[in-house]
């Protein structure tokens, strides 16, 4: 049986380091399997159509401008909200092409975010959220490509990376 795939957005190195540093400090160590990431699709089949579509889209795609917004507490997670019209459009395009393959969660509207802390007590989450709100200023970064990961129940394994070819942010 093929191992299912997860699709994430690659972000520029400085932003990635920022989120990873926070995640290493605040994410429960026993659940820390993967660096900070922005998930686009949670469960895709390992199918050549999926891989070919991602490769094709990446070749024509310009880098994506991302606005890292305020931290928030959503679904028992402390996250940074991300806004990007280009990312929303890209996600919608892929959703339309992959409808027959998608699980219910991946058919929903995308709410881009990067998780810093998950599966902790409400008190610990509130403490971190207050700290982040008091010490954070929103900023812009860029999405540089797409990453496919194999997921077999444990740590993710990078399957393939697809850099956006054009370098103007939209």
N, C-alpha and C positions, 0 to 999 in steps of 0.2 A: 504494500500500500504506500502511495506517495505521501510524504510529509506535507501538511498544509503550510501555506505561506501567509506572512503578514507584510503589509506594505506601509512603509513610513516615509516621511519627508526628511531628507538630509538638510541640516542647517549649517551655516558658516561656523568655522572653528571657534571663534571667540564666544559666540553665543552658546555653542555646544559645551564648551568648558565651564561657562557660568552655570548652566543648568546641571551639569554633571557634578560640580563641586557641591551644590546645594543638595542634590540627590544623595551623594555619598555621606553627607552629614545627617540627613533627616529621614531617609528611607530606611525602613526596618532591615537590618543587616541580613536576617535569615530569609528575606524575600528579595534581596538585591541580586538579580540575575542579569540585568541589562542596564546600560547607560540611559540617560534621559532621551526621550524620543517623542515624536509627534506621529501618532498612528493615523493612517488614512483608511485602511481596511484591516479588519481583525482576523479574517479567515478566508483565504482564497485557495482554490485548488492549484496544485502544482501542474499547470496545464500550459502547453506552448502558446496558446492564444493569449493567456494572461501575460506571459513574459514578453511575447512579441509586441503586444499593445503598449506595455510600459517602455520598451526600447524605442518604439516609434514615437510615442508622445514625448519622451525625453529628448530626442533628436531635434524636435521642432520647438521645444519649450524654452522660453527665456527664464532666467532666475526669477524667483518670486519674492516680492517685498512683503515682509512680515512685520506686523506691529505687535510687540509683546506688551500686553495690557496688564492690568492689575492682577495680583494673586486672588484666588477665590477658593472656597471650600465647596466642592461639588461631589456628590455620590461617595462620601467618606474619603475624599482625596483633597489634598492641598495642591492646587495647580496654578499655572500661569495661563491666562486666556491669551489666545493668539487671534489676531484679525488679519485677513488677507483675502481680498476679492479674487485675486488670481488663483489662490489655493482653492477657494470655494468653487470656482468655475472648473478647475482641473478635476476636482473630486466629483463634481456632478457629471462631467463628461465621461469619466471612467465608470461611474455608477450606471449610466445609461447603456454603455457597451457591455457591462458585465452582469446585468440584471439576472439572468438565469443562474449565475454562479453564487449570488450573494446570500449570506445569512441575514436574518431580520435586522440585526444590529448594523450591518453595513449598508442597509437600504435607507437608513435614517439620514437626516440632514447632518452634515459634518459640524461639530463644534470643536474647532481646533484648540488644543491645549497640550501643555507639557506637565506631567505629574512629577511633583517633588516628594510628596509623602503620601502613603496609602496604607490602609488597613491598620490604623492606629486608634487610640482612644480619642473621643471628641475633645477632651481637655488638651491633649497634646497637639491636636490639629488646630485648635483655637489659639494656643500659645504661638505656634509657628506662623499661623496666618497673621496674627497681630504684629509679630516681629517683621514679617515681610512687608506688610502694608506700611509700617512706619519707616522702613529702610529701603524702599524700592522706588525707582523712577522708571516709567515705561520707556522703551527704546525700540528702535527698528533693527532688524537683521534681515538676512536673506535665506531663502530655501534654494539649495544648490543642486538638488537632484532627488531621485527616488531610490529607496533601498528595499529590497525583498529579503525577508528573513524566513528561515525554516523554523517551525515550531513543533516540537515533539514532546510537549509537556514539561520541559525544563528550560534551561537557558536557551535563548535564541541563537541561531547560527546564521551568519550572513550568507545568503544564497547568491545575490548579485546586486551590483550598484550601477545606477544609471545617472550619470551627470547630465544636467541641462546643458545644452550646447551653446545656446546664445547667452550673452552676459549682460543684457540690459534688464533691470528690474521693471516689472509691471504690477 
